[in-house]
Amino acid sequence: MICREKTTTETQRTQRLHREEVLRFQVRILWLKTELLHPVDKGGKIRTYNMLKELKRDHFISYMSLDDGSADSAAREQAYEYCHELICVPYQQREKFSSGFYAELLLNLASGFPYAIKKYESPSMRGQISERVNGGTFDVVICDFLAPAINVPRDLTCPTILFQHNVEAMIWKRHFEVQNNQLKKIYLRQQWRKMERFEREACRRFDTVIAVSKDDCEQMRKEYAVDNVFEVPTGVDTDFFTPSGKEVVDPRDVVFTGSMDWLPNEDAIRYYTDQILPLIRRSLPDVTLTVVGRNPYPGLIELSQKDRGIVVTGRVEDVRPYMERAAAYVVPLRIGGGTRLKIYEAMAMEKAIVSTSVGAEGLPVTDGKEIFIADTPEQFAAAVVKLLTDPSFAKGVGKQARQTVVEKFGWSGVAKCFAEICEATIRDHRRARVATSVDVRSQQQSAV
């Protein structure tokens, strides 16, 4: 349902917080997003959810989101797991693959904005941001992902931070590079170039940019000429993602997890089933693939109906049993950016992992130690066969992988690093305003 008005409970909760508690928080944050976080079922949501849960302990979080009514009915109440105040902005989006959707794609040819950004434009959200920030309520505005940036005004009285989970233009570039249909290739090239222009401008106008990997930091510095970009590592909940010991491992099952309505994941499974799986079956005819993730594309469902060795679950409440039952975990991504949370989750579950370089991009892991990197179908198939035919070796790799994430990638440390960047941005912004004020007064006195 669309959040047109706050419920009585929500209003009382917000009033109570403003009246009694807001001043005790270290930083007052306005967090901007294009969706509510529940269900927490894809990488970006998982990262934001865990980050906010940690930040909420010491900082006031006001979460402003576009809401098209598609979120689960409980999503509003569950939002208070990660924020103190929820602001929903009514918003309508064309249903994917409808006539209106295709009309918008066609109209976007004449727009200076990429479609993936333009579709989230909201004058109402822009107005609410201005009203709340310029009223002096917040210390910093955080734009979560690039898309909400289209609604962030330029004349705000507090600093702004762009939280970049990916270098978005790189994703569109890779879509263009792997596309074989020439008409689609022309369209994707245009979207890539539009995204590149928008992303460059956005990174330059925000006070600070936060990336999730060293590779993304370096790319934005180099290609967008941005100096104020900092890395915050990706975390994982190692208490939640831990083997239960209750599941029996299928020695021939390979698992992939991820939202199947995200194009890079769709491309990854097409690549695996078309080019890698046939090679594995030459050595292991009984090998199976389990694909766990919401909204599987029609072609994958059809394939699973023809091939009993391919299991498609759709959305599940808990991915852990599927991961624990598998003998190996695969990440055959050819398109992407940022870091893959799914790899950290698989490492925490003690899984032996085979990934492409793109899949493991930005992660501080060592090929042959916690993970195996394979960039051709032949290499990928050989690595999977090795793990499935040598279970003791695969188990040792999985143990090493879990040890690495437990030692280095807990969410509390990640959130602390994020908060320190926010606090430094606020201090720098205040110093700059004081310096500007002093300079203006000096000029006025000189004129007199």
C-alpha positions in Angstrom: 0.0 0.0 0.0 1.1 3.6 -0.6 2.2 5.5 2.4 0.0 8.6 2.0 -0.4 9.4 5.7 1.3 8.2 8.9 -0.7 5.9 11.2 -1.4 7.2 14.7 1.2 4.8 16.1 3.8 6.1 13.6 3.0 9.8 14.4 3.2 9.2 18.2 6.5 7.3 17.8 8.0 10.1 15.7 6.8 12.9 18.1 8.1 11.0 21.1 11.5 10.6 19.4 11.7 14.2 18.4 10.6 15.4 21.8 12.7 13.2 24.0 15.5 11.5 22.1 16.7 13.1 18.9 19.2 15.4 20.7 21.0 12.5 22.3 22.1 11.1 18.9 25.5 11.8 17.6 24.5 12.5 14.0 21.0 13.2 12.5 20.8 11.4 9.2 18.3 11.8 6.4 18.6 8.6 4.4 17.2 8.5 0.8 16.1 5.4 -1.0 13.8 4.4 -3.8 12.2 1.5 -1.9 11.5 0.1 1.5 13.9 -2.6 2.6 11.6 -5.5 3.4 11.7 -8.2 2.2 15.5 -8.0 2.7 16.1 -10.3 -0.3 18.8 -8.8 -2.5 22.3 -7.5 -2.2 21.8 -3.8 -2.0 18.9 -4.2 0.5 21.0 -6.5 2.7 23.9 -4.1 2.8 21.7 -1.1 3.6 19.6 -3.0 6.2 22.7 -4.2 8.2 24.4 -0.9 7.9 21.4 1.0 9.2 20.7 -1.4 12.0 24.2 -0.7 13.3 24.1 3.1 12.7 20.7 3.3 14.4 22.4 2.5 17.8 24.2 5.8 18.0 22.7 8.0 15.2 19.2 9.3 14.4 17.9 7.8 11.1 15.1 9.3 9.2 14.4 7.1 6.2 12.7 8.7 3.2 11.6 6.3 0.4 9.6 6.3 -2.7 6.7 3.9 -2.3 4.7 2.6 -5.2 2.6 0.3 -3.1 4.4 -2.9 -4.1 6.1 -3.5 -0.8 4.7 -6.1 1.6 2.0 -4.9 3.9 4.3 -5.3 6.9 7.2 -3.5 5.3 6.3 -0.1 7.0 6.2 -1.5 10.5 9.4 -3.5 9.9 11.1 -0.3 8.8 11.6 0.6 12.5 14.1 -2.2 12.7 16.5 0.1 10.8 15.2 3.7 11.3 13.6 6.0 13.9 11.4 7.9 11.5 9.8 6.7 8.2 8.8 9.1 5.4 7.0 7.5 2.5 6.6 9.5 -0.7 3.8 8.2 -3.0 5.1 7.2 -6.4 3.8 5.4 -9.4 5.9 3.2 -11.7 5.0 1.5 -15.0 4.7 -2.3 -14.7 7.6 -3.9 -16.4 6.9 -5.2 -19.9 3.6 -3.3 -20.1 2.7 -1.1 -23.0 3.3 2.0 -20.8 6.7 0.6 -19.9 7.8 0.3 -23.5 6.4 3.7 -24.3 8.6 5.2 -21.5 11.6 3.4 -23.0 10.9 4.9 -26.3 10.4 8.4 -24.9 13.6 8.1 -23.0 15.6 8.1 -26.3 15.0 11.9 -26.3 15.9 12.4 -22.6 19.3 13.4 -21.3 18.8 11.0 -18.3 19.2 7.2 -18.5 16.0 5.4 -18.1 17.1 3.6 -14.9 17.5 7.1 -13.3 14.7 9.1 -15.0 12.0 6.6 -13.8 12.6 7.6 -10.2 12.2 11.3 -10.7 9.8 12.7 -8.1 9.1 16.5 -7.6 7.4 15.5 -4.3 10.5 13.8 -2.9 12.6 16.7 -4.0 10.3 19.1 -2.2 10.2 17.1 1.0 14.0 16.9 1.1 14.3 20.7 0.8 11.7 21.4 3.4 13.1 19.0 6.0 16.8 19.7 5.5 16.6 23.5 5.2 14.5 23.5 8.4 17.7 22.5 10.2 16.6 19.1 11.3 19.5 17.1 9.8 23.3 17.0 9.9 23.8 15.1 6.7 21.8 13.6 3.7 22.8 10.2 2.5 21.7 9.2 -1.0 21.6 5.4 -1.1 22.4 4.2 -4.6 22.6 6.6 -7.5 18.9 6.6 -8.5 17.6 9.0 -5.7 20.3 11.5 -6.7 17.9 12.9 -9.4 15.7 14.2 -6.5 18.5 15.7 -4.4 18.4 19.6 -4.6 21.6 21.5 -5.0 21.0 24.2 -2.4 20.8 22.2 0.8 22.1 23.6 4.0 23.8 20.4 5.2 26.4 18.2 3.4 25.4 15.3 1.1 26.9 11.9 0.7 26.4 9.5 -2.2 26.6 5.8 -1.1 27.6 4.0 -4.3 27.1 0.2 -4.1 28.3 0.0 -7.7 29.8 2.0 -10.5 26.5 2.1 -12.3 28.0 3.1 -15.7 30.3 0.0 -15.6 27.2 -2.3 -15.3 25.6 -0.7 -18.4 28.9 -0.9 -20.3 29.2 -4.6 -19.6 25.5 -5.1 -20.7 26.5 -3.4 -24.0 29.6 -5.5 -24.4 28.0 -8.9 -23.9 24.8 -8.2 -26.0 24.6 -9.9 -29.4 21.4 -8.4 -30.7 22.5 -5.3 -32.6 19.3 -3.2 -32.0 19.6 -3.9 -28.2 23.3 -3.1 -28.4 22.6 0.3 -29.9 20.1 1.1 -27.1 22.4 -0.2 -24.3 25.3 1.9 -25.6 23.1 5.0 -25.4 22.0 4.1 -21.8 25.6 3.4 -20.8 26.8 6.8 -22.1 23.8 8.6 -20.4 24.5 6.8 -17.1 28.2 7.7 -17.3 27.4 11.4 -17.7 24.8 11.4 -14.9 27.1 9.4 -12.6 30.1 11.7 -13.2 28.1 14.8 -12.5 26.5 13.3 -9.3 29.8 12.1 -7.9 31.3 15.6 -8.4 28.4 17.5 -6.8 28.0 15.5 -3.6 30.3 16.4 -0.8 31.5 12.9 -0.3 31.2 9.6 -2.2 31.3 6.2 -0.4 32.2 3.1 -2.4 32.1 -0.5 -1.3 35.4 -1.6 -2.8 38.9 -0.3 -3.5 38.4 -1.0 -7.2 35.3 1.2 -7.4 37.1 4.0 -5.5 40.0 4.0 -8.0 37.6 3.9 -10.9 35.6 6.9 -9.8 38.8 8.8 -9.0 40.3 8.1 -12.4 37.2 8.3 -14.7 35.1 10.9 -12.8 38.0 13.0 -11.4 36.6 12.7 -7.9 38.9 13.1 -4.9 36.5 12.9 -2.0 35.7 9.2 -2.5 36.3 6.6 0.3 36.0 2.9 0.6 33.8 1.1 3.2 34.1 -2.7 3.0 31.1 -5.0 2.7 30.1 -6.9 5.8 28.3 -10.1 6.5 26.3 -11.4 9.5 28.5 -14.3 10.5 26.1 -15.3 13.3 23.2 -15.7 10.9 25.2 -17.2 8.0 26.7 -20.2 9.7 26.3 -23.9 8.9 23.6 -25.5 11.1 24.9 -29.1 10.7 21.3 -30.2 10.1 21.5 -30.5 6.3 22.9 -33.4 4.3 25.2 -32.2 1.5 24.3 -33.4 -2.0 27.7 -34.3 -3.5 26.6 -33.4 -7.0 24.6 -30.2 -6.3 25.8 -26.7 -7.2 23.9 -23.6 -6.0 23.5 -20.0 -7.2 21.7 -17.4 -5.1 20.6 -14.0 -6.2 17.6 -11.9 -7.4 16.8 -13.2 -10.9 15.1 -9.9 -11.9 18.6 -8.3 -11.9 20.0 -8.5 -15.4 23.6 -9.4 -14.4 22.2 -12.4 -12.5 20.1 -13.5 -15.5 23.1 -13.2 -17.8 25.2 -15.2 -15.3 22.8 -18.1 -15.3 22.4 -18.1 -19.1 26.2 -18.2 -19.4 26.4 -21.1 -16.9 23.6 -23.2 -18.3 24.6 -22.6 -22.0 28.4 -22.8 -21.8 29.6 -24.2 -18.5 27.1 -26.8 -17.4 27.4 -28.9 -20.6 31.2 -29.1 -20.0 30.7 -30.2 -16.4 28.3 -32.9 -17.5 30.9 -34.5 -19.7 32.7 -35.6 -16.5 29.7 -35.6 -14.1 26.5 -36.4 -15.9 24.4 -36.3 -12.7 25.4 -32.8 -11.6 22.6 -30.5 -10.7 22.2 -26.7 -10.5 19.9 -25.1 -7.9 19.0 -21.4 -8.6 17.6 -19.6 -5.5 16.2 -16.2 -6.0 13.1 -14.1 -6.7 11.4 -13.6 -10.1 13.2 -16.1 -12.3 12.9 -15.2 -16.0 10.6 -17.3 -18.1 13.3 -19.0 -20.1 14.9 -20.4 -16.9 11.6 -21.8 -15.7 11.1 -23.5 -19.1 14.6 -24.9 -19.0 14.0 -26.4 -15.5 10.9 -28.1 -16.8 12.9 -29.8 -19.6 16.0 -30.5 -17.5 15.4 -32.3 -14.2 19.0 -31.4 -13.2 18.1 -27.7 -13.0 16.0 -26.7 -9.9 14.5 -23.2 -9.8 13.1 -22.2 -6.4 12.0 -18.6 -6.9 11.9 -16.5 -3.7 12.5 -18.4 -0.5 12.3 -17.3 3.1 15.8 -18.6 4.0 18.6 -19.3 1.5 20.8 -21.0 4.1 19.5 -24.6 3.8 19.9 -24.5 0.0 23.5 -23.2 0.4 24.3 -25.8 3.1 23.0 -28.7 1.0 25.1 -27.8 -2.0 28.6 -29.2 -2.6 29.8 -26.0 -4.3 28.7 -22.4 -4.8 29.0 -20.6 -8.2 29.1 -16.9 -9.2 29.4 -16.9 -13.0 28.8 -13.2 -13.4 30.1 -11.4 -16.5 28.4 -8.0 -15.6 28.5 -6.1 -12.4 30.1 -3.6 -10.1 30.6 -3.0 -6.4 31.1 -6.2 -4.4 29.0 -9.3 -4.3 27.5 -9.9 -0.8 26.5 -13.4 -2.0 30.2 -14.4 -1.9 30.7 -13.3 1.7 27.5 -15.1 2.7 28.7 -18.3 0.9 32.1 -18.0 2.6 30.4 -17.6 6.0 28.5 -20.8 5.2 31.8 -22.7 4.6 31.1 -23.1 0.9 33.8 -23.8 -1.7 33.2 -21.1 -4.3 33.9 -20.8 -8.0 33.6 -17.3 -9.5 34.5 -15.2 -12.5 36.9 -12.3 -11.9 33.9 -9.9 -12.3 32.0 -11.9 -9.6 34.8 -11.5 -7.1 35.7 -8.0 -8.2 36.6 -5.7 -5.3 36.8 -8.5 -2.7 40.0 -9.0 -0.7 40.1 -12.8 -1.4 42.9 -15.0 -2.8 42.4 -17.2 -5.8 43.1 -20.8 -4.7 42.7 -20.0 -1.0 39.2 -18.9 -0.1 37.8 -19.0 -3.7 38.6 -20.2 -7.2 38.6 -17.7 -10.1 37.8 -18.9 -13.6 37.1 -16.7 -16.6 36.5 -19.2 -19.4 33.8 -21.9 -19.6 36.5 -24.5 -19.6 38.3 -23.2 -16.5 35.1 -22.7 -14.7 33.9 -26.2 -15.4 37.2 -27.7 -14.4 37.1 -25.9 -11.1 33.6 -27.1 -10.3 34.5 -30.7 -11.2 37.6 -30.6 -9.0 35.5 -29.4 -6.0 32.7 -32.0 -6.5 35.1 -34.9 -7.0 37.3 -34.0 -4.0 35.0 -33.3 -1.1 37.7 -33.1 1.6 39.6 -30.5 -0.4 36.3 -28.5 -0.9 35.6 -28.7 2.8 39.1 -27.3 3.7 38.6 -24.4 1.3 35.2 -23.7 2.9 36.7 -23.7 6.4 39.3 -21.2 5.3 36.7 -19.0 3.7 34.6 -18.7 6.9 37.7 -18.0 9.0 38.5 -15.1 6.7 35.0 -13.4 6.9 34.7 -13.9 10.6 38.0 -12.2 11.3 37.6 -9.3 8.9 34.1 -8.5 7.8 31.6 -8.1 10.7 29.0 -5.4 10.3 29.8 -3.5 13.5 33.2 -2.5 12.2 31.9 -1.7 8.8 29.3 0.7 10.2 31.8 2.3 12.5 34.0 3.1 9.4 30.9 4.5 7.6 30.0 6.7 10.5 33.5 8.1 10.8 33.3 9.2 7.1 29.9 10.9 7.8 31.3 12.8 10.8 34.4 13.9 8.9 32.1 15.2 6.1 30.0 17.2 8.5 33.1 18.7 10.1 34.6 19.7 6.8 31.3 21.2 5.6 30.9 23.3 8.8 34.5 24.6 8.6 33.9 25.6 4.9 30.8 27.5 5.9 32.6 29.3 8.7 35.5 30.2 6.3 33.1 31.5 3.7 31.2 33.6 6.3 34.5 35.1 7.5 35.6 35.9 3.9 32.3 37.6 3.1 32.5 39.8 6.2 36.1 40.7 5.4 35.0 41.7 1.9 32.1 43.8 3.3 34.4 45.6 5.7 36.9 46.3 3.0 34.2 47.8 0.8 33.2 50.1 3.6 
